[in-house]
Amino acid sequence: MTAALLSHGDVAKLLGISKPSLYQIRKQDPAFPKPLDLPGLSRPKWTLGQITTWMERKAREAWDATRQETTA
């Protein structure tokens, strides 16, 4: 079974942001997953796992930052 591939628009919807905002995140956040480089893909595509892993990491970072602020 192959994983479904997400388009730029799909990823923006998943994150609840606009496509231009996603372009900004891709440019500014070096931790954002790189699109897959597969033969036959003319546009960037990601797996759901790539995006959810990145989202979980960002949530963990935000949680850690909040905890550090409350204990300081």
CHARMM-style PDB file with segment names, atoms N, HN, CA, C and O in Angstrom:
ATOM      1  N   MET     1       0.850  -1.175   0.000  1.00  0.00      PROA
ATOM      2  CA  MET     1       0.000   0.000   0.000  1.00  0.00      PROA
ATOM      3  C   MET     1       0.893   1.235   0.000  1.00  0.00      PROA
ATOM      4  O   MET     1       1.831   1.321   0.793  1.00  0.00      PROA
ATOM      5  N   THR     2       0.614   2.181  -0.872  1.00  0.00      PROA
ATOM      6  HN  THR     2      -0.148   2.111  -1.516  1.00  0.00      PROA
ATOM      7  CA  THR     2       1.422   3.386  -0.945  1.00  0.00      PROA
ATOM      8  C   THR     2       0.742   4.517  -0.189  1.00  0.00      PROA
ATOM      9  O   THR     2      -0.483   4.573  -0.088  1.00  0.00      PROA
ATOM     10  N   ALA     3       1.554   5.406   0.333  1.00  0.00      PROA
ATOM     11  HN  ALA     3       2.550   5.361   0.251  1.00  0.00      PROA
ATOM     12  CA  ALA     3       1.021   6.552   1.058  1.00  0.00      PROA
ATOM     13  C   ALA     3       0.483   7.573   0.051  1.00  0.00      PROA
ATOM     14  O   ALA     3       1.059   7.774  -1.018  1.00  0.00      PROA
ATOM     15  N   ALA     4      -0.623   8.208   0.413  1.00  0.00      PROA
ATOM     16  HN  ALA     4      -1.091   8.045   1.282  1.00  0.00      PROA
ATOM     17  CA  ALA     4      -1.166   9.259  -0.437  1.00  0.00      PROA
ATOM     18  C   ALA     4      -0.213  10.452  -0.424  1.00  0.00      PROA
ATOM     19  O   ALA     4       0.392  10.770   0.600  1.00  0.00      PROA
ATOM     20  N   LEU     5      -0.095  11.087  -1.553  1.00  0.00      PROA
ATOM     21  HN  LEU     5      -0.586  10.828  -2.384  1.00  0.00      PROA
ATOM     22  CA  LEU     5       0.772  12.253  -1.651  1.00  0.00      PROA
ATOM     23  C   LEU     5      -0.061  13.523  -1.549  1.00  0.00      PROA
ATOM     24  O   LEU     5      -1.130  13.632  -2.151  1.00  0.00      PROA
ATOM     25  N   LEU     6       0.439  14.473  -0.786  1.00  0.00      PROA
ATOM     26  HN  LEU     6       1.307  14.385  -0.297  1.00  0.00      PROA
ATOM     27  CA  LEU     6      -0.263  15.729  -0.563  1.00  0.00      PROA
ATOM     28  C   LEU     6       0.341  16.828  -1.438  1.00  0.00      PROA
ATOM     29  O   LEU     6       1.561  16.963  -1.536  1.00  0.00      PROA
ATOM     30  N   SER     7      -0.520  17.595  -2.059  1.00  0.00      PROA
ATOM     31  HN  SER     7      -1.511  17.485  -1.979  1.00  0.00      PROA
ATOM     32  CA  SER     7      -0.076  18.725  -2.863  1.00  0.00      PROA
ATOM     33  C   SER     7       0.171  19.933  -1.962  1.00  0.00      PROA
ATOM     34  O   SER     7      -0.109  19.897  -0.764  1.00  0.00      PROA
ATOM     35  N   HSD     8       0.691  20.987  -2.550  1.00  0.00      PROA
ATOM     36  HN  HSD     8       0.918  21.016  -3.523  1.00  0.00      PROA
ATOM     37  CA  HSD     8       0.921  22.232  -1.817  1.00  0.00      PROA
ATOM     38  C   HSD     8      -0.396  22.714  -1.203  1.00  0.00      PROA
ATOM     39  O   HSD     8      -0.428  23.115  -0.040  1.00  0.00      PROA
ATOM     40  N   GLY     9      -1.467  22.676  -1.975  1.00  0.00      PROA
ATOM     41  HN  GLY     9      -1.441  22.350  -2.920  1.00  0.00      PROA
ATOM     42  CA  GLY     9      -2.783  23.085  -1.484  1.00  0.00      PROA
ATOM     43  C   GLY     9      -3.289  22.192  -0.360  1.00  0.00      PROA
ATOM     44  O   GLY     9      -3.878  22.673   0.609  1.00  0.00      PROA
ATOM     45  N   ASP    10      -3.056  20.886  -0.495  1.00  0.00      PROA
ATOM     46  HN  ASP    10      -2.578  20.495  -1.282  1.00  0.00      PROA
ATOM     47  CA  ASP    10      -3.471  19.948   0.552  1.00  0.00      PROA
ATOM     48  C   ASP    10      -2.762  20.252   1.871  1.00  0.00      PROA
ATOM     49  O   ASP    10      -3.377  20.239   2.938  1.00  0.00      PROA
ATOM     50  N   VAL    11      -1.458  20.527   1.782  1.00  0.00      PROA
ATOM     51  HN  VAL    11      -0.958  20.537   0.915  1.00  0.00      PROA
ATOM     52  CA  VAL    11      -0.677  20.815   2.985  1.00  0.00      PROA
ATOM     53  C   VAL    11      -1.148  22.119   3.624  1.00  0.00      PROA
ATOM     54  O   VAL    11      -1.276  22.206   4.845  1.00  0.00      PROA
ATOM     55  N   ALA    12      -1.406  23.131   2.795  1.00  0.00      PROA
ATOM     56  HN  ALA    12      -1.302  23.061   1.803  1.00  0.00      PROA
ATOM     57  CA  ALA    12      -1.902  24.405   3.324  1.00  0.00      PROA
ATOM     58  C   ALA    12      -3.227  24.197   4.056  1.00  0.00      PROA
ATOM     59  O   ALA    12      -3.422  24.732   5.147  1.00  0.00      PROA
ATOM     60  N   LYS    13      -4.136  23.423   3.463  1.00  0.00      PROA
ATOM     61  HN  LYS    13      -3.977  22.988   2.576  1.00  0.00      PROA
ATOM     62  CA  LYS    13      -5.419  23.136   4.119  1.00  0.00      PROA
ATOM     63  C   LYS    13      -5.214  22.399   5.430  1.00  0.00      PROA
ATOM     64  O   LYS    13      -5.839  22.733   6.437  1.00  0.00      PROA
ATOM     65  N   LEU    14      -4.354  21.412   5.424  1.00  0.00      PROA
ATOM     66  HN  LEU    14      -3.847  21.141   4.606  1.00  0.00      PROA
ATOM     67  CA  LEU    14      -4.080  20.625   6.618  1.00  0.00      PROA
ATOM     68  C   LEU    14      -3.565  21.514   7.750  1.00  0.00      PROA
ATOM     69  O   LEU    14      -3.926  21.323   8.911  1.00  0.00      PROA
ATOM     70  N   LEU    15      -2.720  22.483   7.404  1.00  0.00      PROA
ATOM     71  HN  LEU    15      -2.426  22.638   6.461  1.00  0.00      PROA
ATOM     72  CA  LEU    15      -2.157  23.385   8.402  1.00  0.00      PROA
ATOM     73  C   LEU    15      -3.096  24.547   8.741  1.00  0.00      PROA
ATOM     74  O   LEU    15      -2.861  25.277   9.703  1.00  0.00      PROA
ATOM     75  N   GLY    16      -4.154  24.714   7.953  1.00  0.00      PROA
ATOM     76  HN  GLY    16      -4.345  24.121   7.171  1.00  0.00      PROA
ATOM     77  CA  GLY    16      -5.103  25.801   8.198  1.00  0.00      PROA
ATOM     78  C   GLY    16      -4.544  27.162   7.825  1.00  0.00      PROA
ATOM     79  O   GLY    16      -4.855  28.163   8.469  1.00  0.00      PROA
ATOM     80  N   ILE    17      -3.713  27.202   6.777  1.00  0.00      PROA
ATOM     81  HN  ILE    17      -3.460  26.388   6.253  1.00  0.00      PROA
ATOM     82  CA  ILE    17      -3.090  28.448   6.342  1.00  0.00      PROA
ATOM     83  C   ILE    17      -3.276  28.607   4.834  1.00  0.00      PROA
ATOM     84  O   ILE    17      -3.706  27.683   4.145  1.00  0.00      PROA
ATOM     85  N   SER    18      -2.946  29.790   4.344  1.00  0.00      PROA
ATOM     86  HN  SER    18      -2.596  30.541   4.904  1.00  0.00      PROA
ATOM     87  CA  SER    18      -3.035  30.040   2.904  1.00  0.00      PROA
ATOM     88  C   SER    18      -1.821  29.447   2.194  1.00  0.00      PROA
ATOM     89  O   SER    18      -0.812  29.124   2.821  1.00  0.00      PROA
ATOM     90  N   LYS    19      -1.939  29.311   0.883  1.00  0.00      PROA
ATOM     91  HN  LYS    19      -2.759  29.573   0.374  1.00  0.00      PROA
ATOM     92  CA  LYS    19      -0.809  28.818   0.096  1.00  0.00      PROA
ATOM     93  C   LYS    19       0.387  29.764   0.183  1.00  0.00      PROA
ATOM     94  O   LYS    19       1.517  29.296   0.330  1.00  0.00      PROA
ATOM     95  N   PRO    20       0.173  31.099   0.097  1.00  0.00      PROA
ATOM     96  CA  PRO    20       1.331  31.991   0.259  1.00  0.00      PROA
ATOM     97  C   PRO    20       2.002  31.849   1.627  1.00  0.00      PROA
ATOM     98  O   PRO    20       3.224  31.962   1.727  1.00  0.00      PROA
ATOM     99  N   SER    21       1.225  31.607   2.670  1.00  0.00      PROA
ATOM    100  HN  SER    21       0.232  31.515   2.588  1.00  0.00      PROA
ATOM    101  CA  SER    21       1.814  31.402   3.998  1.00  0.00      PROA
ATOM    102  C   SER    21       2.662  30.140   4.023  1.00  0.00      PROA
ATOM    103  O   SER    21       3.712  30.102   4.664  1.00  0.00      PROA
ATOM    104  N   LEU    22       2.205  29.111   3.327  1.00  0.00      PROA
ATOM    105  HN  LEU    22       1.352  29.142   2.806  1.00  0.00      PROA
ATOM    106  CA  LEU    22       2.991  27.884   3.265  1.00  0.00      PROA
ATOM    107  C   LEU    22       4.306  28.129   2.520  1.00  0.00      PROA
ATOM    108  O   LEU    22       5.349  27.606   2.915  1.00  0.00      PROA
ATOM    109  N   TYR    23       4.262  28.914   1.454  1.00  0.00      PROA
ATOM    110  HN  TYR    23       3.415  29.339   1.133  1.00  0.00      PROA
ATOM    111  CA  TYR    23       5.504  29.252   0.745  1.00  0.00      PROA
ATOM    112  C   TYR    23       6.488  29.933   1.698  1.00  0.00      PROA
ATOM    113  O   TYR    23       7.684  29.646   1.673  1.00  0.00      PROA
ATOM    114  N   GLN    24       5.973  30.842   2.541  1.00  0.00      PROA
ATOM    115  HN  GLN    24       5.001  31.075   2.561  1.00  0.00      PROA
ATOM    116  CA  GLN    24       6.833  31.545   3.499  1.00  0.00      PROA
ATOM    117  C   GLN    24       7.445  30.571   4.500  1.00  0.00      PROA
ATOM    118  O   GLN    24       8.639  30.641   4.790  1.00  0.00      PROA
ATOM    119  N   ILE    25       6.634  29.671   5.023  1.00  0.00      PROA
ATOM    120  HN  ILE    25       5.664  29.614   4.788  1.00  0.00      PROA
ATOM    121  CA  ILE    25       7.142  28.678   5.978  1.00  0.00      PROA
ATOM    122  C   ILE    25       8.231  27.847   5.317  1.00  0.00      PROA
ATOM    123  O   ILE    25       9.276  27.600   5.918  1.00  0.00      PROA
ATOM    124  N   ARG    26       7.993  27.415   4.084  1.00  0.00      PROA
ATOM    125  HN  ARG    26       7.144  27.615   3.596  1.00  0.00      PROA
ATOM    126  CA  ARG    26       8.994  26.595   3.388  1.00  0.00      PROA
ATOM    127  C   ARG    26      10.304  27.348   3.209  1.00  0.00      PROA
ATOM    128  O   ARG    26      11.375  26.746   3.282  1.00  0.00      PROA
ATOM    129  N   LYS    27      10.234  28.647   2.978  1.00  0.00      PROA
ATOM    130  HN  LYS    27       9.363  29.136   2.919  1.00  0.00      PROA
ATOM    131  CA  LYS    27      11.441  29.446   2.797  1.00  0.00      PROA
ATOM    132  C   LYS    27      12.146  29.722   4.124  1.00  0.00      PROA
ATOM    133  O   LYS    27      13.376  29.731   4.181  1.00  0.00      PROA
ATOM    134  N   GLN    28      11.378  29.946   5.187  1.00  0.00      PROA
ATOM    135  HN  GLN    28      10.379  29.938   5.141  1.00  0.00      PROA
ATOM    136  CA  GLN    28      11.947  30.423   6.445  1.00  0.00      PROA
ATOM    137  C   GLN    28      12.269  29.333   7.455  1.00  0.00      PROA
ATOM    138  O   GLN    28      13.103  29.543   8.336  1.00  0.00      PROA
ATOM    139  N   ASP    29      11.633  28.189   7.350  1.00  0.00      PROA
ATOM    140  HN  ASP    29      10.956  28.019   6.634  1.00  0.00      PROA
ATOM    141  CA  ASP    29      11.836  27.131   8.346  1.00  0.00      PROA
ATOM    142  C   ASP    29      12.638  25.986   7.735  1.00  0.00      PROA
ATOM    143  O   ASP    29      12.101  25.185   6.970  1.00  0.00      PROA
ATOM    144  N   PRO    30      13.923  25.912   8.073  1.00  0.00      PROA
ATOM    145  CA  PRO    30      14.750  24.848   7.490  1.00  0.00      PROA
ATOM    146  C   PRO    30      14.317  23.447   7.928  1.00  0.00      PROA
ATOM    147  O   PRO    30      14.701  22.458   7.304  1.00  0.00      PROA
ATOM    148  N   ALA    31      13.521  23.359   8.992  1.00  0.00      PROA
ATOM    149  HN  ALA    31      13.208  24.163   9.498  1.00  0.00      PROA
ATOM    150  CA  ALA    31      13.055  22.059   9.469  1.00  0.00      PROA
ATOM    151  C   ALA    31      11.819  21.570   8.707  1.00  0.00      PROA
ATOM    152  O   ALA    31      11.427  20.411   8.839  1.00  0.00      PROA
ATOM    153  N   PHE    32      11.207  22.453   7.911  1.00  0.00      PROA
ATOM    154  HN  PHE    32      11.526  23.395   7.804  1.00  0.00      PROA
ATOM    155  CA  PHE    32      10.031  22.017   7.161  1.00  0.00      PROA
ATOM    156  C   PHE    32      10.461  20.951   6.166  1.00  0.00      PROA
ATOM    157  O   PHE    32      11.477  21.111   5.490  1.00  0.00      PROA
ATOM    158  N   PRO    33       9.700  19.866   6.069  1.00  0.00      PROA
ATOM    159  CA  PRO    33      10.113  18.759   5.196  1.00  0.00      PROA
ATOM    160  C   PRO    33      10.265  19.173   3.736  1.00  0.00      PROA
ATOM    161  O   PRO    33       9.468  19.941   3.197  1.00  0.00      PROA
ATOM    162  N   LYS    34      11.282  18.655   3.135  1.00  0.00      PROA
ATOM    163  HN  LYS    34      11.929  18.031   3.572  1.00  0.00      PROA
ATOM    164  CA  LYS    34      11.501  18.874   1.710  1.00  0.00      PROA
ATOM    165  C   LYS    34      10.506  18.018   0.931  1.00  0.00      PROA
ATOM    166  O   LYS    34      10.187  16.904   1.346  1.00  0.00      PROA
ATOM    167  N   PRO    35      10.015  18.533  -0.195  1.00  0.00      PROA
ATOM    168  CA  PRO    35       9.097  17.712  -0.991  1.00  0.00      PROA
ATOM    169  C   PRO    35       9.818  16.481  -1.539  1.00  0.00      PROA
ATOM    170  O   PRO    35      11.040  16.462  -1.685  1.00  0.00      PROA
ATOM    171  N   LEU    36       9.035  15.474  -1.831  1.00  0.00      PROA
ATOM    172  HN  LEU    36       8.042  15.489  -1.713  1.00  0.00      PROA
ATOM    173  CA  LEU    36       9.589  14.240  -2.384  1.00  0.00      PROA
ATOM    174  C   LEU    36      10.168  14.493  -3.764  1.00  0.00      PROA
ATOM    175  O   LEU    36       9.658  15.315  -4.525  1.00  0.00      PROA
ATOM    176  N   ASP    37      11.210  13.796  -4.068  1.00  0.00      PROA
ATOM    177  HN  ASP    37      11.624  13.128  -3.450  1.00  0.00      PROA
ATOM    178  CA  ASP    37      11.851  13.890  -5.379  1.00  0.00      PROA
ATOM    179  C   ASP    37      11.672  12.545  -6.077  1.00  0.00      PROA
ATOM    180  O   ASP    37      12.566  11.699  -6.085  1.00  0.00      PROA
ATOM    181  N   LEU    38      10.499  12.380  -6.655  1.00  0.00      PROA
ATOM    182  HN  LEU    38       9.773  13.068  -6.648  1.00  0.00      PROA
ATOM    183  CA  LEU    38      10.177  11.113  -7.319  1.00  0.00      PROA
ATOM    184  C   LEU    38       9.992  11.333  -8.814  1.00  0.00      PROA
ATOM    185  O   LEU    38       9.495  12.380  -9.230  1.00  0.00      PROA
ATOM    186  N   PRO    39      10.382  10.370  -9.612  1.00  0.00      PROA
ATOM    187  CA  PRO    39      10.183  10.506 -11.061  1.00  0.00      PROA
ATOM    188  C   PRO    39       8.704  10.707 -11.387  1.00  0.00      PROA
ATOM    189  O   PRO    39       7.832  10.045 -10.823  1.00  0.00      PROA
ATOM    190  N   GLY    40       8.446  11.614 -12.286  1.00  0.00      PROA
ATOM    191  HN  GLY    40       9.154  12.152 -12.744  1.00  0.00      PROA
ATOM    192  CA  GLY    40       7.072  11.837 -12.726  1.00  0.00      PROA
ATOM    193  C   GLY    40       6.315  12.899 -11.942  1.00  0.00      PROA
ATOM    194  O   GLY    40       5.198  13.259 -12.315  1.00  0.00      PROA
ATOM    195  N   LEU    41       6.906  13.406 -10.859  1.00  0.00      PROA
ATOM    196  HN  LEU    41       7.813  13.113 -10.557  1.00  0.00      PROA
ATOM    197  CA  LEU    41       6.234  14.457 -10.096  1.00  0.00      PROA
ATOM    198  C   LEU    41       6.664  15.810 -10.648  1.00  0.00      PROA
ATOM    199  O   LEU    41       7.846  16.153 -10.630  1.00  0.00      PROA
ATOM    200  N   SER    42       5.698  16.566 -11.134  1.00  0.00      PROA
ATOM    201  HN  SER    42       4.738  16.287 -11.148  1.00  0.00      PROA
ATOM    202  CA  SER    42       6.034  17.873 -11.696  1.00  0.00      PROA
ATOM    203  C   SER    42       5.884  18.979 -10.657  1.00  0.00      PROA
ATOM    204  O   SER    42       6.402  20.081 -10.838  1.00  0.00      PROA
ATOM    205  N   ARG    43       5.181  18.687  -9.577  1.00  0.00      PROA
ATOM    206  HN  ARG    43       4.760  17.792  -9.429  1.00  0.00      PROA
ATOM    207  CA  ARG    43       4.963  19.668  -8.515  1.00  0.00      PROA
ATOM    208  C   ARG    43       5.339  19.058  -7.181  1.00  0.00      PROA
ATOM    209  O   ARG    43       5.395  17.836  -7.044  1.00  0.00      PROA
ATOM    210  N   PRO    44       5.599  19.910  -6.192  1.00  0.00      PROA
ATOM    211  CA  PRO    44       6.008  19.366  -4.898  1.00  0.00      PROA
ATOM    212  C   PRO    44       4.897  18.517  -4.269  1.00  0.00      PROA
ATOM    213  O   PRO    44       3.716  18.854  -4.340  1.00  0.00      PROA
ATOM    214  N   LYS    45       5.310  17.423  -3.662  1.00  0.00      PROA
ATOM    215  HN  LYS    45       6.270  17.149  -3.605  1.00  0.00      PROA
ATOM    216  CA  LYS    45       4.383  16.517  -2.964  1.00  0.00      PROA
ATOM    217  C   LYS    45       5.037  16.066  -1.669  1.00  0.00      PROA
ATOM    218  O   LYS    45       6.256  15.911  -1.593  1.00  0.00      PROA
ATOM    219  N   TRP    46       4.209  15.858  -0.650  1.00  0.00      PROA
ATOM    220  HN  TRP    46       3.219  15.984  -0.712  1.00  0.00      PROA
ATOM    221  CA  TRP    46       4.665  15.378   0.649  1.00  0.00      PROA
ATOM    222  C   TRP    46       3.772  14.220   1.077  1.00  0.00      PROA
ATOM    223  O   TRP    46       2.655  14.066   0.583  1.00  0.00      PROA
ATOM    224  N   THR    47       4.276  13.415   1.993  1.00  0.00      PROA
ATOM    225  HN  THR    47       5.184  13.540   2.394  1.00  0.00      PROA
ATOM    226  CA  THR    47       3.427  12.395   2.604  1.00  0.00      PROA
ATOM    227  C   THR    47       2.795  13.004   3.848  1.00  0.00      PROA
ATOM    228  O   THR    47       3.308  13.970   4.413  1.00  0.00      PROA
ATOM    229  N   LEU    48       1.690  12.433   4.258  1.00  0.00      PROA
ATOM    230  HN  LEU    48       1.273  11.649   3.799  1.00  0.00      PROA
ATOM    231  CA  LEU    48       1.031  12.885   5.483  1.00  0.00      PROA
ATOM    232  C   LEU    48       1.975  12.721   6.673  1.00  0.00      PROA
ATOM    233  O   LEU    48       1.988  13.558   7.576  1.00  0.00      PROA
ATOM    234  N   GLY    49       2.756  11.655   6.677  1.00  0.00      PROA
ATOM    235  HN  GLY    49       2.746  10.975   5.944  1.00  0.00      PROA
ATOM    236  CA  GLY    49       3.698  11.415   7.767  1.00  0.00      PROA
ATOM    237  C   GLY    49       4.738  12.511   7.892  1.00  0.00      PROA
ATOM    238  O   GLY    49       5.082  12.917   9.002  1.00  0.00      PROA
ATOM    239  N   GLN    50       5.243  12.996   6.762  1.00  0.00      PROA
ATOM    240  HN  GLN    50       4.963  12.667   5.860  1.00  0.00      PROA
ATOM    241  CA  GLN    50       6.220  14.093   6.801  1.00  0.00      PROA
ATOM    242  C   GLN    50       5.631  15.319   7.482  1.00  0.00      PROA
ATOM    243  O   GLN    50       6.272  15.940   8.330  1.00  0.00      PROA
ATOM    244  N   ILE    51       4.417  15.660   7.109  1.00  0.00      PROA
ATOM    245  HN  ILE    51       3.895  15.156   6.420  1.00  0.00      PROA
ATOM    246  CA  ILE    51       3.788  16.880   7.621  1.00  0.00      PROA
ATOM    247  C   ILE    51       3.381  16.711   9.085  1.00  0.00      PROA
ATOM    248  O   ILE    51       3.582  17.623   9.887  1.00  0.00      PROA
ATOM    249  N   THR    52       2.814  15.562   9.443  1.00  0.00      PROA
ATOM    250  HN  THR    52       2.651  14.822   8.792  1.00  0.00      PROA
ATOM    251  CA  THR    52       2.411  15.389  10.846  1.00  0.00      PROA
ATOM    252  C   THR    52       3.627  15.335  11.765  1.00  0.00      PROA
ATOM    253  O   THR    52       3.563  15.823  12.893  1.00  0.00      PROA
ATOM    254  N   THR    53       4.717  14.761  11.311  1.00  0.00      PROA
ATOM    255  HN  THR    53       4.769  14.365  10.394  1.00  0.00      PROA
ATOM    256  CA  THR    53       5.942  14.749  12.123  1.00  0.00      PROA
ATOM    257  C   THR    53       6.418  16.182  12.372  1.00  0.00      PROA
ATOM    258  O   THR    53       6.784  16.528  13.495  1.00  0.00      PROA
ATOM    259  N   TRP    54       6.414  17.012  11.329  1.00  0.00      PROA
ATOM    260  HN  TRP    54       6.117  16.731  10.417  1.00  0.00      PROA
ATOM    261  CA  TRP    54       6.818  18.406  11.468  1.00  0.00      PROA
ATOM    262  C   TRP    54       5.871  19.143  12.424  1.00  0.00      PROA
ATOM    263  O   TRP    54       6.322  19.901  13.283  1.00  0.00      PROA
ATOM    264  N   MET    55       4.555  18.917  12.273  1.00  0.00      PROA
ATOM    265  HN  MET    55       4.189  18.300  11.575  1.00  0.00      PROA
ATOM    266  CA  MET    55       3.564  19.564  13.145  1.00  0.00      PROA
ATOM    267  C   MET    55       3.771  19.165  14.605  1.00  0.00      PROA
ATOM    268  O   MET    55       3.705  20.012  15.496  1.00  0.00      PROA
ATOM    269  N   GLU    56       4.020  17.888  14.850  1.00  0.00      PROA
ATOM    270  HN  GLU    56       4.074  17.200  14.126  1.00  0.00      PROA
ATOM    271  CA  GLU    56       4.246  17.414  16.217  1.00  0.00      PROA
ATOM    272  C   GLU    56       5.498  18.056  16.814  1.00  0.00      PROA
ATOM    273  O   GLU    56       5.509  18.432  17.986  1.00  0.00      PROA
ATOM    274  N   ARG    57       6.546  18.178  16.010  1.00  0.00      PROA
ATOM    275  HN  ARG    57       6.537  17.872  15.058  1.00  0.00      PROA
ATOM    276  CA  ARG    57       7.783  18.801  16.477  1.00  0.00      PROA
ATOM    277  C   ARG    57       7.536  20.266  16.840  1.00  0.00      PROA
ATOM    278  O   ARG    57       8.012  20.739  17.873  1.00  0.00      PROA
ATOM    279  N   LYS    58       6.797  20.979  15.997  1.00  0.00      PROA
ATOM    280  HN  LYS    58       6.411  20.595  15.159  1.00  0.00      PROA
ATOM    281  CA  LYS    58       6.481  22.382  16.267  1.00  0.00      PROA
ATOM    282  C   LYS    58       5.636  22.521  17.526  1.00  0.00      PROA
ATOM    283  O   LYS    58       5.860  23.431  18.323  1.00  0.00      PROA
ATOM    284  N   ALA    59       4.678  21.636  17.710  1.00  0.00      PROA
ATOM    285  HN  ALA    59       4.496  20.896  17.062  1.00  0.00      PROA
ATOM    286  CA  ALA    59       3.843  21.679  18.911  1.00  0.00      PROA
ATOM    287  C   ALA    59       4.681  21.421  20.157  1.00  0.00      PROA
ATOM    288  O   ALA    59       4.498  22.079  21.182  1.00  0.00      PROA
ATOM    289  N   ARG    60       5.602  20.462  20.069  1.00  0.00      PROA
ATOM    290  HN  ARG    60       5.751  19.928  19.237  1.00  0.00      PROA
ATOM    291  CA  ARG    60       6.481  20.154  21.201  1.00  0.00      PROA
ATOM    292  C   ARG    60       7.376  21.349  21.530  1.00  0.00      PROA
ATOM    293  O   ARG    60       7.573  21.676  22.701  1.00  0.00      PROA
ATOM    294  N   GLU    61       7.916  21.999  20.498  1.00  0.00      PROA
ATOM    295  HN  GLU    61       7.755  21.733  19.548  1.00  0.00      PROA
ATOM    296  CA  GLU    61       8.755  23.179  20.707  1.00  0.00      PROA
ATOM    297  C   GLU    61       7.961  24.301  21.376  1.00  0.00      PROA
ATOM    298  O   GLU    61       8.468  24.964  22.281  1.00  0.00      PROA
ATOM    299  N   ALA    62       6.730  24.515  20.940  1.00  0.00      PROA
ATOM    300  HN  ALA    62       6.318  23.977  20.204  1.00  0.00      PROA
ATOM    301  CA  ALA    62       5.888  25.558  21.527  1.00  0.00      PROA
ATOM    302  C   ALA    62       5.568  25.222  22.982  1.00  0.00      PROA
ATOM    303  O   ALA    62       5.581  26.100  23.845  1.00  0.00      PROA
ATOM    304  N   TRP    63       5.283  23.954  23.248  1.00  0.00      PROA
ATOM    305  HN  TRP    63       5.273  23.240  22.548  1.00  0.00      PROA
ATOM    306  CA  TRP    63       4.991  23.516  24.611  1.00  0.00      PROA
ATOM    307  C   TRP    63       6.211  23.725  25.509  1.00  0.00      PROA
ATOM    308  O   TRP    63       6.088  24.244  26.618  1.00  0.00      PROA
ATOM    309  N   ASP    64       7.367  23.326  25.033  1.00  0.00      PROA
ATOM    310  HN  ASP    64       7.467  22.904  24.132  1.00  0.00      PROA
ATOM    311  CA  ASP    64       8.595  23.495  25.810  1.00  0.00      PROA
ATOM    312  C   ASP    64       8.876  24.969  26.081  1.00  0.00      PROA
ATOM    313  O   ASP    64       9.282  25.325  27.187  1.00  0.00      PROA
ATOM    314  N   ALA    65       8.666  25.824  25.092  1.00  0.00      PROA
ATOM    315  HN  ALA    65       8.336  25.534  24.193  1.00  0.00      PROA
ATOM    316  CA  ALA    65       8.895  27.261  25.267  1.00  0.00      PROA
ATOM    317  C   ALA    65       7.937  27.835  26.299  1.00  0.00      PROA
ATOM    318  O   ALA    65       8.324  28.675  27.112  1.00  0.00      PROA
ATOM    319  N   THR    66       6.692  27.385  26.268  1.00  0.00      PROA
ATOM    320  HN  THR    66       6.378  26.703  25.608  1.00  0.00      PROA
ATOM    321  CA  THR    66       5.697  27.859  27.236  1.00  0.00      PROA
ATOM    322  C   THR    66       6.070  27.411  28.645  1.00  0.00      PROA
ATOM    323  O   THR    66       5.945  28.187  29.593  1.00  0.00      PROA
ATOM    324  N   ARG    67       6.520  26.187  28.790  1.00  0.00      PROA
ATOM    325  HN  ARG    67       6.621  25.558  28.020  1.00  0.00      PROA
ATOM    326  CA  ARG    67       6.917  25.679  30.111  1.00  0.00      PROA
ATOM    327  C   ARG    67       8.115  26.432  30.648  1.00  0.00      PROA
ATOM    328  O   ARG    67       8.189  26.713  31.844  1.00  0.00      PROA
ATOM    329  N   GLN    68       9.066  26.764  29.765  1.00  0.00      PROA
ATOM    330  HN  GLN    68       9.006  26.535  28.793  1.00  0.00      PROA
ATOM    331  CA  GLN    68      10.252  27.501  30.214  1.00  0.00      PROA
ATOM    332  C   GLN    68       9.873  28.902  30.671  1.00  0.00      PROA
ATOM    333  O   GLN    68      10.451  29.415  31.629  1.00  0.00      PROA
ATOM    334  N   GLU    69       8.899  29.534  29.993  1.00  0.00      PROA
ATOM    335  HN  GLU    69       8.429  29.117  29.215  1.00  0.00      PROA
ATOM    336  CA  GLU    69       8.459  30.860  30.389  1.00  0.00      PROA
ATOM    337  C   GLU    69       7.781  30.850  31.752  1.00  0.00      PROA
ATOM    338  O   GLU    69       7.951  31.783  32.537  1.00  0.00      PROA
ATOM    339  N   THR    70       7.014  29.800  32.038  1.00  0.00      PROA
ATOM    340  HN  THR    70       6.877  29.042  31.400  1.00  0.00      PROA
ATOM    341  CA  THR    70       6.283  29.753  33.312  1.00  0.00      PROA
ATOM    342  C   THR    70       7.189  29.354  34.471  1.00  0.00      PROA
ATOM    343  O   THR    70       6.867  29.643  35.623  1.00  0.00      PROA
ATOM    344  N   THR    71       8.301  28.704  34.198  1.00  0.00      PROA
ATOM    345  HN  THR    71       8.562  28.469  33.261  1.00  0.00      PROA
ATOM    346  CA  THR    71       9.206  28.312  35.289  1.00  0.00      PROA
ATOM    347  C   THR    71      10.321  29.330  35.493  1.00  0.00      PROA
ATOM    348  O   THR    71      11.083  29.229  36.454  1.00  0.00      PROA
ATOM    349  N   ALA    72      10.420  30.291  34.614  1.00  0.00      PROA
ATOM    350  HN  ALA    72       9.800  30.373  33.833  1.00  0.00      PROA
ATOM    351  CA  ALA    72      11.496  31.298  34.747  1.00  0.00      PROA
ATOM    352  C   ALA    72      11.130  32.395  35.714  1.00  0.00      PROA
ATOM    353  OT1 ALA    72      11.920  33.312  35.937  1.00  0.00      PROA
TER     354      ALA     72
END
